[in-house]
Amino acid sequence: MKNLLILFVFISGFQTIIAQESQNSFIEANFGVALMDDFNYVPMPGTSVLWGKTHIYDNDFIFEYEGGFAFPTLLTGKLGIGKKFNTTQVVIGVRPFPFHLYAQSSFAAGEKGYWITSIEYNPLNSDNSLLGNSVILNFGYRWSLSLKE
């Protein structure tokens, strides 16, 4: 957790060095399937609704964060960095609870938002099913709340 705090402070400081181009607040709804070793990799469904913010800088560097409600974990969030390629955003990051590393991509932008997909992996070994090895495949939609350029 201490390392995550140090990373957050570093990224926050880095934001002030580069000129900000745009930021976008969003509401995101997701549906995913978790494959956990504790359950012999039988697909387990999950869903979440999150609020978040994406910052895109002049060099197409992305910093984003989000948090909200989830089932079955009740609360969740993500913190990531990435790169914008034309209209596609590719982000890597960490989900603190339940802990996972993730890679995410956006696609098919519409008038009100865009689709996203991600794959997440928990590299920790634990007897606790919330922390044990698992993979999450996730699909969602982000509704843009504001766009400032």
DSSP file (Angstrom, degrees, kcal/mol; ACC not computed):
  #  RESIDUE AA STRUCTURE BP1 BP2  ACC     N-H-->O    O-->H-N    N-H-->O    O-->H-N    TCO  KAPPA ALPHA  PHI   PSI    X-CA   Y-CA   Z-CA
    1    1 A M     >        0   0    0      0, 0.0     4,-2.0     0, 0.0     5,-0.1   0.000 360.0 360.0 360.0 -36.6    0.0    0.0    0.0
    2    2 A K  H  >  +     0   0    0      1,-0.2     4,-2.2     2,-0.2     5,-0.1   0.902 360.0  51.1 -62.3 -41.1    2.9    2.3    0.8
    3    3 A N  H  > S+     0   0    0      1,-0.2     4,-2.4     2,-0.2    -1,-0.2   0.871 107.6  53.0 -64.2 -36.9    4.3    1.7   -2.8
    4    4 A L  H  > S+     0   0    0      2,-0.2     4,-2.4     1,-0.2    -1,-0.2   0.894 108.7  49.8 -64.5 -40.3    0.9    2.6   -4.3
    5    5 A L  H  X S+     0   0    0     -4,-2.0     4,-2.4     2,-0.2    -2,-0.2   0.908 110.5  49.7 -63.9 -42.7    0.9    5.9   -2.3
    6    6 A I  H  X S+     0   0    0     -4,-2.2     4,-2.4     2,-0.2    -2,-0.2   0.911 111.2  49.8 -62.8 -42.5    4.4    6.7   -3.6
    7    7 A L  H  X S+     0   0    0     -4,-2.4     4,-2.7     2,-0.2     5,-0.2   0.919 110.4  50.1 -61.2 -44.6    3.3    5.9   -7.1
    8    8 A F  H  X S+     0   0    0     -4,-2.4     4,-2.5     1,-0.2    -2,-0.2   0.914 111.7  47.5 -61.5 -44.3    0.2    8.1   -6.8
    9    9 A V  H  X S+     0   0    0     -4,-2.4     4,-2.3     2,-0.2    -1,-0.2   0.906 112.7  50.1 -63.5 -42.0    2.3   11.1   -5.4
   10   10 A F  H  X S+     0   0    0     -4,-2.4     4,-2.2     2,-0.2    -2,-0.2   0.935 113.2  44.9 -62.0 -47.4    4.9   10.6   -8.2
   11   11 A I  H  X S+     0   0    0     -4,-2.7     4,-1.8     2,-0.2    -2,-0.2   0.894 111.5  53.2 -66.0 -39.6    2.2   10.6  -11.0
   12   12 A S  H  X S+     0   0    0     -4,-2.5     4,-0.8    -5,-0.2    -1,-0.2   0.913 111.7  45.6 -61.4 -42.3    0.4   13.6   -9.4
   13   13 A G  H >X S+     0   0    0     -4,-2.3     4,-0.6     1,-0.2     3,-0.6   0.871 108.9  56.3 -67.1 -37.0    3.7   15.5   -9.4
   14   14 A F  H >X S+     0   0    0     -4,-2.2     4,-1.2     1,-0.2     3,-0.9   0.833  98.4  63.0 -63.1 -33.9    4.4   14.4  -13.0
   15   15 A Q  H 3< S+     0   0    0     -4,-1.8    -1,-0.2     1,-0.3    -2,-0.2   0.849  98.6  54.2 -61.0 -35.1    1.0   15.9  -14.1
   16   16 A T  H << S+     0   0    0     -4,-0.8    -1,-0.3    -3,-0.6    -2,-0.2   0.714 103.0  58.3 -74.6 -18.5    2.1   19.4  -13.2
   17   17 A I  H << S+     0   0    0     -3,-0.9     2,-0.3    -4,-0.6    -1,-0.2   0.861 103.0  55.4 -78.4 -37.1    5.2   19.1  -15.3
   18   18 A I  S  < S-     0   0    0     -4,-1.2     2,-0.2    -3,-0.1     0, 0.0  -0.741  94.1-105.8-102.4 147.8    3.4   18.4  -18.6
   19   19 A A        -     0   0    0     -2,-0.3    39,-1.7     1,-0.1     2,-0.4  -0.482  33.7-126.5 -73.2 134.2    0.7   20.6  -20.1
   20   20 A Q  E     -A   57   0A   0     -2,-0.2    37,-0.2    37,-0.2     3,-0.1  -0.653  25.6-179.0 -84.2 133.4   -2.8   19.2  -19.8
   21   21 A E  E     -     0   0A   0     35,-1.3     2,-0.3    -2,-0.4    36,-0.2   0.862  61.3 -15.1 -96.5 -48.6   -4.7   19.0  -23.0
   22   22 A S  E     -A   56   0A   0     34,-2.6    34,-2.8     2,-0.0    -1,-0.3  -0.990  48.4-158.8-154.5 159.3   -8.1   17.5  -21.9
   23   23 A Q  E     -AB  55 148A   0    125,-1.1   125,-1.6    -2,-0.3     2,-0.4  -0.993   7.9-166.6-141.5 149.3   -9.9   15.8  -19.1
   24   24 A N  E     -AB  54 147A   0     30,-2.5    30,-2.6    -2,-0.3     2,-0.3  -0.977   8.2-154.6-141.3 121.6  -13.1   13.8  -19.1
   25   25 A S  E     +AB  53 146A   0    121,-0.6   120,-3.3    -2,-0.4   121,-1.1  -0.697  27.5 176.3 -88.8 149.6  -15.2   12.7  -16.2
   26   26 A F  E     -AB  52 144A   0     26,-2.4    26,-2.3    -2,-0.3     2,-0.4  -0.978  35.0-134.5-150.7 160.3  -17.3    9.5  -16.8
   27   27 A I  E     -AB  51 143A   0    116,-1.9   116,-3.0    -2,-0.3     2,-0.4  -0.977  30.9-162.8-111.9 133.2  -19.7    7.0  -15.4
   28   28 A E  E     -AB  50 142A   0     22,-2.9    22,-2.7    -2,-0.4     2,-0.4  -0.969  11.4-166.4-124.8 131.9  -18.7    3.4  -16.3
   29   29 A A  E     -AB  49 141A   0    112,-2.2   112,-2.2    -2,-0.4     2,-0.3  -0.968  18.0-175.7-115.0 133.2  -20.8    0.3  -16.1
   30   30 A N  E     -AB  48 140A   0     18,-2.6    18,-1.5    -2,-0.4     2,-0.4  -0.910  21.3-167.8-130.5 152.6  -19.1   -3.1  -16.4
   31   31 A F  E     +AB  47 139A   0    108,-2.7   108,-2.5    -2,-0.3     2,-0.3  -0.992  25.1 166.2-134.0 135.0  -19.8   -6.8  -16.6
   32   32 A G  E     -AB  46 138A   0     14,-2.6    14,-1.9    -2,-0.4     2,-0.4  -0.906  32.1-132.9-144.2 170.9  -17.1   -9.3  -16.2
   33   33 A V  E     -AB  45 137A   0    104,-2.4   104,-2.4    -2,-0.3     2,-0.4  -0.996  19.9-154.7-128.4 125.2  -16.2  -12.9  -15.6
   34   34 A A  E     -AB  44 136A   0     10,-3.2    10,-2.5    -2,-0.4     2,-0.6  -0.823   3.0-159.8-100.7 138.7  -13.6  -14.0  -13.0
   35   35 A L  E     -AB  43 135A   0    100,-3.2   100,-1.9    -2,-0.4     2,-0.4  -0.951  19.8-176.9-116.3 107.6  -11.7  -17.2  -13.3
   36   36 A M  E > > - B   0 134A   0     -2,-0.6     5,-2.6     6,-0.5     3,-1.2  -0.868  32.3-140.5-113.9 138.8  -10.3  -18.1   -9.9
   37   37 A D  G > 5S+     0   0    0     96,-1.9     3,-1.6    -2,-0.4    -1,-0.1   0.816 102.3  65.4 -64.1 -29.2   -8.1  -21.0   -8.9
   38   38 A D  G 3 5S+     0   0    0     95,-0.4    -1,-0.3     1,-0.3    91,-0.1   0.742 107.6  41.4 -63.6 -22.4  -10.1  -21.5   -5.7
   39   39 A F  G X 5S-     0   0    0     -3,-1.2     3,-1.8     3,-0.1    -1,-0.3  -0.033 121.2-103.7-115.3  28.9  -13.1  -22.4   -7.8
   40   40 A N  T < 5S-     0   0    0     -3,-1.6    -3,-0.2     1,-0.3    -2,-0.1   0.806  71.4 -67.5  53.9  33.2  -11.3  -24.6  -10.3
   41   41 A Y  T 3 <S+     0   0    0     -5,-2.6    -1,-0.3     1,-0.2    -4,-0.1   0.752  85.1 159.6  59.0  29.2  -11.5  -21.7  -12.9
   42   42 A V    <   -     0   0    0     -3,-1.8    -6,-0.5    -6,-0.4    -1,-0.2  -0.694  53.4-100.3 -74.2 130.7  -15.3  -22.0  -13.2
   43   43 A P  E     -A   35   0A   0      0, 0.0    -8,-0.2     0, 0.0    -1,-0.1  -0.317  40.0-166.4 -59.5 129.0  -16.5  -18.6  -14.6
   44   44 A M  E     -A   34   0A   0    -10,-2.5   -10,-3.2    -2,-0.1     2,-0.1  -0.979  15.1-133.6-117.6 122.5  -17.9  -16.4  -11.8
   45   45 A P  E     +A   33   0A   0      0, 0.0     2,-0.3     0, 0.0   -12,-0.2  -0.338  28.2 169.9 -77.0 157.3  -19.9  -13.3  -12.9
   46   46 A G  E     -A   32   0A   0    -14,-1.9   -14,-2.6    26,-0.1     2,-0.3  -0.975  11.6-166.1-156.7 163.0  -19.4   -9.8  -11.5
   47   47 A T  E     -AC  31  71A   0     24,-2.0    24,-3.0    -2,-0.3     2,-0.3  -0.975   4.1-174.3-149.5 159.7  -20.5   -6.2  -12.2
   48   48 A S  E     -AC  30  70A   0    -18,-1.5   -18,-2.6    -2,-0.3     2,-0.4  -0.993  17.4-154.3-154.4 156.3  -19.6   -2.7  -11.2
   49   49 A V  E     +AC  29  69A   0     20,-2.5    20,-1.9    -2,-0.3     2,-0.3  -0.987  29.9 176.3-131.9 123.0  -20.6    1.0  -11.6
   50   50 A L  E     -AC  28  68A   0    -22,-2.7   -22,-2.9    -2,-0.4     2,-0.4  -0.894  28.2-143.8-130.4 153.1  -17.8    3.5  -11.2
   51   51 A W  E     +AC  27  67A   0     16,-2.7    16,-2.5    -2,-0.3     2,-0.3  -0.936  37.6 157.1-108.1 141.0  -17.2    7.2  -11.5
   52   52 A G  E     -AC  26  66A   0    -26,-2.3   -26,-2.4    -2,-0.4     2,-0.4  -0.936  33.5-133.7-154.4 177.9  -13.8    8.2  -12.9
   53   53 A K  E     -AC  25  65A   0     12,-2.5    12,-1.9    -2,-0.3     2,-0.5  -0.996  10.4-159.1-142.9 133.8  -11.7   10.9  -14.6
   54   54 A T  E     -AC  24  64A   0    -30,-2.6   -30,-2.5    -2,-0.4     2,-0.5  -0.954   4.5-162.6-113.7 130.3   -9.3   10.6  -17.5
   55   55 A H  E     -AC  23  63A   0      8,-3.0     8,-2.2    -2,-0.5     2,-0.5  -0.963   5.8-170.5-110.4 125.0   -6.5   13.2  -18.1
   56   56 A I  E     -AC  22  62A   0    -34,-2.8   -34,-2.6    -2,-0.5   -35,-1.3  -0.978  10.5-156.1-118.9 125.0   -5.0   13.3  -21.6
   57   57 A Y  E >   -A   20   0A   0      4,-2.5     3,-2.6    -2,-0.5   -37,-0.2  -0.426  34.6 -91.9 -99.1 170.7   -1.9   15.4  -22.1
   58   58 A D  T 3  S+     0   0    0    -39,-1.7   -38,-0.1     1,-0.3    -1,-0.1   0.789 126.4  51.2 -52.3 -34.7   -0.4   17.1  -25.1
   59   59 A N  T 3  S-     0   0    0    -40,-0.2    -1,-0.3     2,-0.1     3,-0.1   0.217 122.0-106.1 -89.9  15.9    1.9   14.1  -25.8
   60   60 A D    <   +     0   0    0     -3,-2.6    24,-2.2     1,-0.3     2,-0.3   0.629  69.2 152.7  67.1  17.0   -1.2   11.7  -25.6
   61   61 A F  E     - D   0  83A   0     22,-0.2    -4,-2.5    20,-0.0     2,-0.4  -0.603  31.9-149.8 -72.4 136.6    0.0   10.4  -22.2
   62   62 A I  E     +CD  56  82A   0     20,-2.4    20,-2.1    -2,-0.3     2,-0.4  -0.914  20.6 178.6-115.2 136.4   -3.1    9.2  -20.2
   63   63 A F  E     +CD  55  81A   0     -8,-2.2    -8,-3.0    -2,-0.4     2,-0.3  -0.993  18.3 166.6-129.0 127.4   -3.6    9.3  -16.4
   64   64 A E  E     -CD  54  80A   0     16,-2.5    16,-2.8    -2,-0.4     2,-0.3  -0.986  16.3-177.4-144.1 154.9   -6.9    8.0  -15.1
   65   65 A Y  E     +CD  53  79A   0    -12,-1.9   -12,-2.5    -2,-0.3     2,-0.3  -0.983   7.1 173.2-145.4 152.9   -8.5    6.9  -11.9
   66   66 A E  E     +CD  52  78A   0     12,-2.2    12,-2.4    -2,-0.3     2,-0.3  -0.989   4.3 178.8-158.2 156.5  -11.9    5.6  -10.9
   67   67 A G  E     +CD  51  77A   0    -16,-2.5   -16,-2.7    -2,-0.3     2,-0.3  -0.987  20.7 110.4-157.0 156.7  -13.8    4.2   -8.0
   68   68 A G  E     -CD  50  76A   0      8,-2.3     8,-1.9    -2,-0.3     2,-0.3  -0.970  56.5 -30.1 171.0-153.5  -17.3    2.9   -7.2
   69   69 A F  E     +CD  49  75A   0    -20,-1.9   -20,-2.5    -2,-0.3     2,-0.3  -0.704  48.5 176.5-102.0 146.5  -19.5    0.0   -6.3
   70   70 A A  E  >  -CD  48  74A   0      4,-2.1     4,-1.6    -2,-0.3   -22,-0.3  -0.969  24.8-104.2-145.7 158.1  -19.1   -3.6   -7.4
   71   71 A F  E  4 S+C   47   0A   0    -24,-3.0   -24,-2.0    -2,-0.3    -2,-0.0  -0.997  98.9   7.7-126.6 126.5  -20.6   -7.1   -6.9
   72   72 A P  T  4 S+     0   0    0      0, 0.0    -1,-0.2     0, 0.0   -26,-0.1  -0.973 133.9  46.6 -97.6   1.1  -19.5   -9.3   -5.3
   73   73 A T  T  4 S-     0   0    0      1,-0.2     2,-1.9    24,-0.0    -2,-0.2   0.565  86.2-144.0 -84.3  -7.0  -16.7   -7.2   -3.7
   74   74 A L  E  < S+D   70   0A   0     -4,-1.6    -4,-2.1    -5,-0.0     2,-0.3  -0.373  76.8  38.5  75.7 -56.2  -19.0   -4.1   -2.8
   75   75 A L  E     +D   69   0A   0     -2,-1.9     2,-0.3    -6,-0.3    -6,-0.2  -0.922  65.7 156.0-124.6 150.6  -16.2   -1.5   -3.5
   76   76 A T  E     +D   68   0A   0     -8,-1.9    -8,-2.3    -2,-0.3     2,-0.3  -0.965   9.2 177.4-158.9 171.7  -13.5   -1.3   -6.1
   77   77 A G  E     -D   67   0A   0     20,-0.5    20,-0.3    -2,-0.3     2,-0.3  -0.972  13.2-144.5-169.8 167.7  -11.3    1.2   -8.0
   78   78 A K  E     -D   66   0A   0    -12,-2.4   -12,-2.2    -2,-0.3     2,-0.4  -0.989   3.9-166.6-144.8 151.8   -8.5    1.5  -10.5
   79   79 A L  E     +DE  65  94A   0     15,-2.0    15,-2.4    -2,-0.3     2,-0.3  -0.978  27.4 160.0-138.9 122.0   -5.5    3.7  -11.1
   80   80 A G  E     -DE  64  93A   0    -16,-2.8   -16,-2.5    -2,-0.4     2,-0.3  -0.947  30.2-153.9-147.0 163.4   -3.7    3.6  -14.5
   81   81 A I  E     +DE  63  92A   0     11,-2.6    11,-3.0    -2,-0.3     2,-0.3  -0.932  32.7 131.3-129.9 155.9   -1.5    5.3  -17.0
   82   82 A G  E     -DE  62  91A   0    -20,-2.1   -20,-2.4    -2,-0.3     2,-0.3  -0.891  43.4 -84.4-172.8-156.8   -1.4    4.8  -20.8
   83   83 A K  E     -DE  61  90A   0      7,-2.3     7,-2.7    -2,-0.3     2,-0.5  -0.991  23.6-132.7-142.1 142.4   -1.3    6.3  -24.2
   84   84 A K  E     - E   0  89A   0    -24,-2.2     2,-0.5    -2,-0.3     5,-0.2  -0.865  16.4-170.6 -98.7 128.7   -3.9    7.6  -26.7
   85   85 A F  E >   - E   0  88A   0      3,-3.5     3,-2.7    -2,-0.5     2,-0.5  -0.930  64.3 -59.8-118.8 102.8   -3.6    6.3  -30.3
   86   86 A N  T 3  S-     0   0    0     -2,-0.5    -2,-0.0     1,-0.3     0, 0.0  -0.465 122.3 -18.3  56.2-110.9   -6.0    8.3  -32.5
   87   87 A T  T 3  S+     0   0    0     -2,-0.5     2,-0.4    -3,-0.1    -1,-0.3   0.431 121.3  94.1-102.7   0.6   -9.3    7.5  -30.8
   88   88 A T  E <   -E   85   0A   0     -3,-2.7    -3,-3.5    17,-0.0     2,-0.5  -0.788  58.1-157.8 -97.5 133.9   -8.1    4.4  -28.9
   89   89 A Q  E     -E   84   0A   0     -2,-0.4    17,-1.7    -5,-0.2     2,-0.5  -0.950   4.7-167.6-111.2 125.3   -6.9    4.7  -25.3
   90   90 A V  E     +EF  83 105A   0     -7,-2.7    -7,-2.3    -2,-0.5     2,-0.4  -0.962  14.1 177.4-114.0 123.9   -4.6    1.9  -24.0
   91   91 A V  E     -EF  82 104A   0     13,-2.5    13,-3.1    -2,-0.5     2,-0.3  -0.961  16.8-168.6-131.2 141.2   -4.1    1.9  -20.2
   92   92 A I  E     +EF  81 103A   0    -11,-3.0   -11,-2.6    -2,-0.4     2,-0.3  -0.951  32.6 118.7-121.4 149.5   -2.2   -0.3  -17.8
   93   93 A G  E     -EF  80 102A   0      9,-2.0     9,-2.2    -2,-0.3     2,-0.4  -0.926  50.6 -74.5-175.7-160.0   -2.6   -0.1  -14.1
   94   94 A V  E     -EF  79 101A   0    -15,-2.4   -15,-2.0    -2,-0.3     7,-0.2  -0.974  14.6-152.9-131.2 140.5   -3.5   -1.5  -10.7
   95   95 A R  E   > - F   0 100A   0      5,-3.3     5,-1.9    -2,-0.4   -17,-0.2  -0.965  14.1-160.4-106.3 113.2   -6.8   -2.3   -9.0
   96   96 A P  T   5 +     0   0    0      0, 0.0     3,-0.5     0, 0.0    -1,-0.1   0.875  69.3  59.4 -65.5 -37.6   -6.1   -2.0   -5.3
   97   97 A F  T   5S+     0   0    0      1,-0.5   -20,-0.5   -20,-0.3     2,-0.1  -0.966 119.2  14.5-144.5 125.3   -9.1   -4.1   -4.1
   98   98 A P  T   5S-     0   0    0      0, 0.0    -1,-0.5     0, 0.0   -21,-0.1   0.647 112.7-118.4 -68.3 142.6   -9.4   -6.8   -5.0
   99   99 A F  T   5 +     0   0    0     -3,-0.5     2,-0.3    31,-0.1    25,-0.2  -0.228  52.1 145.2 -59.5 125.0   -5.8   -6.6   -6.1
  100  100 A H  E   < -F   95   0A   0     -5,-1.9    -5,-3.3    22,-0.1     2,-0.4  -0.979  43.0-134.6-152.3 149.1   -5.2   -7.0   -9.8
  101  101 A L  E     -FG  94 121A   0     20,-2.8    20,-2.7    -2,-0.3     2,-0.3  -0.842  37.9-167.7 -95.5 144.3   -2.9   -5.7  -12.5
  102  102 A Y  E     -FG  93 120A   0     -9,-2.2    -9,-2.0    -2,-0.4     2,-0.4  -0.950  29.1-157.3-140.1 157.6   -4.8   -4.7  -15.6
  103  103 A A  E     -FG  92 119A   0     16,-2.0    16,-2.1    -2,-0.3     2,-0.3  -0.997  26.0-177.2-126.9 133.7   -4.5   -3.8  -19.3
  104  104 A Q  E     -FG  91 118A   0    -13,-3.1   -13,-2.5    -2,-0.4     2,-0.3  -0.962  11.2-171.5-136.5 147.0   -7.4   -1.9  -20.8
  105  105 A S  E     -FG  90 117A   0     12,-2.5    12,-2.2    -2,-0.3     2,-0.3  -0.997  12.8-144.1-138.7 144.6   -8.4   -0.6  -24.2
  106  106 A S  E     + G   0 116A   0    -17,-1.7     2,-0.3    -2,-0.3    10,-0.2  -0.703  26.0 163.3-100.0 158.3  -11.2    1.6  -25.5
  107  107 A F  E     + G   0 115A   0      8,-2.4     8,-1.7    -2,-0.3   -19,-0.0  -0.977  44.4  36.7-163.8 165.4  -13.0    1.2  -28.8
  108  108 A A        -     0   0    0     -2,-0.3     7,-0.4     6,-0.2    -1,-0.1   0.936  67.9-155.5  52.9  61.8  -16.1    2.2  -30.8
  109  109 A A        -     0   0    0      5,-0.2     5,-0.3    -3,-0.1     2,-0.2  -0.418  15.1-176.4 -66.2 139.3  -16.5    5.8  -29.6
  110  110 A G        -     0   0    0      3,-3.8    -1,-0.0    -2,-0.1    -2,-0.0  -0.532  43.1 -84.8-121.5-169.7  -20.1    7.1  -29.9
  111  111 A E  S    S+     0   0    0      1,-0.2     3,-0.1    -2,-0.2    -2,-0.0   0.851 125.9  31.9 -68.9 -35.0  -21.8   10.4  -29.2
  112  112 A K  S    S-     0   0    0      1,-0.1    32,-2.4    31,-0.0     2,-0.3   0.522 129.9 -51.6-103.5  -7.2  -22.3    9.8  -25.5
  113  113 A G  E     - H   0 143A   0     30,-0.3    -3,-3.8    -5,-0.1     2,-0.3  -0.967  57.4 -92.9 167.9-153.7  -19.3    7.6  -24.7
  114  114 A Y  E     - H   0 142A   0     28,-1.7    28,-2.9    -2,-0.3     2,-0.2  -0.989  26.9-103.5-157.2 159.8  -17.3    4.6  -25.7
  115  115 A W  E     -GH 107 141A   0     -8,-1.7    -8,-2.4    -7,-0.4     2,-0.3  -0.551  33.2-169.5 -84.2 149.6  -16.8    0.9  -25.1
  116  116 A I  E     -GH 106 140A   0     24,-2.5    24,-2.5   -10,-0.2     2,-0.3  -0.959   8.2-170.8-134.9 156.6  -13.9   -0.6  -23.1
  117  117 A T  E     +GH 105 139A   0    -12,-2.2   -12,-2.5    -2,-0.3     2,-0.3  -0.988   9.8 178.9-141.7 149.7  -12.5   -4.0  -22.4
  118  118 A S  E     -GH 104 138A   0     20,-2.2    20,-2.6    -2,-0.3     2,-0.4  -0.987  21.3-149.1-148.1 158.1   -9.9   -5.2  -20.0
  119  119 A I  E     -GH 103 137A   0    -16,-2.1   -16,-2.0    -2,-0.3     2,-0.3  -0.997  21.8-168.7-126.0 135.0   -8.1   -8.2  -18.8
  120  120 A E  E     -GH 102 136A   0     16,-2.4    16,-2.1    -2,-0.4     2,-0.4  -0.928   5.7-169.2-127.7 147.9   -6.9   -8.4  -15.2
  121  121 A Y  E     -GH 101 135A   0    -20,-2.7   -20,-2.8    -2,-0.3    14,-0.2  -0.999  14.1-152.3-139.9 135.0   -4.6  -10.7  -13.4
  122  122 A N  E     - H   0 134A   0     12,-2.3    12,-0.7    -2,-0.4   -22,-0.1  -0.920   9.9-174.3-104.8 109.7   -3.8  -11.2   -9.7
  123  123 A P        +     0   0    0      0, 0.0     2,-0.1     0, 0.0    10,-0.1   0.521  49.6 108.6 -82.1  -3.5   -0.2  -12.5   -9.3
  124  124 A L        -     0   0    0      8,-0.2     2,-0.5   -25,-0.2    -2,-0.1  -0.458  62.5-140.4 -76.4 143.9   -0.5  -13.0   -5.5
  125  125 A N        +     0   0    0      7,-0.2     2,-0.3    -2,-0.1     7,-0.1  -0.919  40.0 145.8-101.2 125.3   -0.7  -16.5   -4.0
  126  126 A S        -     0   0    0     -2,-0.5     7,-0.2     2,-0.1    -2,-0.0  -0.992  56.2-131.0-156.4 154.0   -3.1  -16.7   -1.1
  127  127 A D  S    S+     0   0    0     -2,-0.3     2,-0.5     5,-0.1    -1,-0.1   0.624  87.4  92.7 -79.9 -13.7   -5.6  -19.0    0.5
  128  128 A N  S >> S-     0   0    0      1,-0.1     4,-1.9     2,-0.0     3,-1.5  -0.710  74.3-143.8 -83.5 124.5   -8.1  -16.1    0.5
  129  129 A S  T 34 S+     0   0    0     -2,-0.5    -1,-0.1     1,-0.3   -91,-0.1   0.747  99.7  58.2 -63.9 -23.3  -10.3  -16.3   -2.6
  130  130 A L  T 34 S+     0   0    0      1,-0.2    -1,-0.3     4,-0.0   -31,-0.1   0.720 120.1  28.6 -75.9 -19.3  -10.4  -12.5   -2.8
  131  131 A L  T <4 S+     0   0    0     -3,-1.5    -2,-0.2   -33,-0.1    -1,-0.2   0.496  98.7 105.7-116.0  -8.1   -6.6  -12.4   -3.0
  132  132 A G  S  < S-     0   0    0     -4,-1.9    -8,-0.2     1,-0.2    -7,-0.2  -0.113  88.4 -64.1 -69.5 170.9   -5.8  -15.7   -4.7
  133  133 A N  S    S+     0   0    0     -7,-0.2   -96,-1.9   -10,-0.1   -95,-0.4  -0.313  72.3 152.8 -56.9 130.8   -4.7  -16.1   -8.3
  134  134 A S  E     -BH  36 122A   0    -12,-0.7   -12,-2.3   -98,-0.2     2,-0.4  -0.989  35.9-145.7-156.5 159.9   -7.5  -15.0  -10.6
  135  135 A V  E     -BH  35 121A   0   -100,-1.9  -100,-3.2    -2,-0.3     2,-0.5  -0.990  14.3-161.0-126.7 136.8   -8.1  -13.6  -14.1
  136  136 A I  E     -BH  34 120A   0    -16,-2.1   -16,-2.4    -2,-0.4     2,-0.5  -0.983   4.9-163.0-121.5 127.9  -10.9  -11.2  -14.9
  137  137 A L  E     -BH  33 119A   0   -104,-2.4  -104,-2.4    -2,-0.5     2,-0.4  -0.950  23.0-173.3-104.8 127.0  -12.2  -10.5  -18.4
  138  138 A N  E     -BH  32 118A   0    -20,-2.6   -20,-2.2    -2,-0.5     2,-0.4  -0.953  19.9-176.0-133.0 139.9  -14.2   -7.3  -18.4
  139  139 A F  E     +BH  31 117A   0   -108,-2.5  -108,-2.7    -2,-0.4     2,-0.3  -0.993  22.1 152.2-130.9 140.7  -16.5   -5.4  -20.8
  140  140 A G  E     -BH  30 116A   0    -24,-2.5   -24,-2.5    -2,-0.4     2,-0.4  -0.950  35.8-124.6-157.1 175.7  -18.0   -2.0  -20.2
  141  141 A Y  E     -BH  29 115A   0   -112,-2.2  -112,-2.2    -2,-0.3     2,-0.5  -0.997  16.9-151.7-131.3 136.5  -19.3    1.3  -21.4
  142  142 A R  E     -BH  28 114A   0    -28,-2.9   -28,-1.7    -2,-0.4     2,-0.6  -0.941   4.7-156.3-110.7 121.0  -18.2    4.8  -20.3
  143  143 A W  E     -BH  27 113A   0   -116,-3.0  -116,-1.9    -2,-0.5   -30,-0.3  -0.864  22.4-128.2 -93.5 122.8  -20.7    7.6  -20.5
  144  144 A S  E     -B   26   0A   0    -32,-2.4  -118,-0.3    -2,-0.6     3,-0.1  -0.525  24.8-177.5 -72.4 131.5  -18.9   11.0  -20.8
  145  145 A L  E    S+     0   0A   0   -120,-3.3     2,-0.3     1,-0.4  -119,-0.2   0.734  70.0   0.0 -97.8 -30.6  -20.0   13.5  -18.2
  146  146 A S  E     -B   25   0A   0   -121,-1.1  -121,-0.6     2,-0.0     2,-0.4  -0.988  54.5-161.8-155.8 151.6  -17.8   16.4  -19.4
  147  147 A L  E     -B   24   0A   0     -2,-0.3     2,-0.5  -123,-0.2  -123,-0.2  -0.963  11.2-179.1-139.2 120.9  -15.3   17.1  -22.0
  148  148 A K  E      B   23   0A   0   -125,-1.6  -125,-1.1    -2,-0.4    -2,-0.0  -0.972 360.0 360.0-125.6 116.8  -12.9   20.1  -21.7
  149  149 A E              0   0    0     -2,-0.5    -1,-0.1  -127,-0.2  -127,-0.0   0.350 360.0 360.0-126.6 360.0  -10.3   20.8  -24.4
